[in-house]
């Protein structure tokens, strides 16, 4: 599988955060960034950098800092080690299996049990329907 740019960036995220890494890469001091962001002093920039490390910073602050450094903020949510389609497919199969299992249990009690091959076919079919319709039951 070819690694996306986002996956690569996630793996190389600087330990001290992007704000500090970019600021230092540009040779900019915290005081200079504070001035460019129209802040009272550099303590605010240091606080922003700390909050970024703690994953407690707002997107607005990141965007403002990026702009002040001549950069732009890129924000994304990407699937972990897979694709969105695979996430939906896995979930649809799981839910379809649960539904078919419940129905099969009822049928077994009524002496109308279906074969495991029939159950697998039904799971595939129901899974396809759940996925294609993005059925809300996928996330219950």
Beta strands, then each sheet from edge to edge (+ up, - down):
end
